[in-house]
Amino acid sequence: MRDNKSAQLTEGGQIFLEYALEIVKLWEVLQRDLEGKSAVLRGQWTLFVSVTASQSILPKVLSDFRKQYPEIHIQLETGCAVNALSKLIQGIDVVVAALPVCGREHD
């Protein structure tokens, strides 16, 4: 109901408001309950790895990772180490590549 100075909920509006508030409370309880019980990580992880790293260190690392986090999907891309920084800028989650040693003279 409404006039020039105030507005009030109708009886039906008040019933709906109480219902909506109860639903919000239940949703918050559900979210808290799920957070406490869901310790399993899920999702996707994108990696760019140099060819050398993919053959030498990655098999052991991924084996251990998959045992600990079986619900994480790993999307793997391999390539030249020189492309690592650009891949990181493009949004790859993790980049593994050897960096050149700065200030080292070559013989």
C-alpha positions, 0 to 999 in steps of 0.5 A: 500500500502506498500514499504520498508519504509512505509505502507498506507491503501488502499482506502478500508482500509481507509473506513473500518477504519472510519467505525470501529471507528464510531462503537466503538464510538457508542458502547461507547455511548450505554454503557454509556446510559445503565449504567445510566439507569440500576440501577437494580442489577442482578445476583446470590448470594450464601449463606451458613447459619447455620441451626439455623440462617436459621430458626431465622433471615434469613426469615426476612432478605431474605424477605426484600432483595428480595423486594429490589433486585428482580433480584438477584437469591439467592442460599441457602445452610444450614449446621453446623456452624462449616463448615462456614469458609471452605464454605467461602474459597470454594467461597460462597459469604456470610456466616452466622453462630454463632462463638464460644466465645473465652476465655470463660470458660465453667461451 
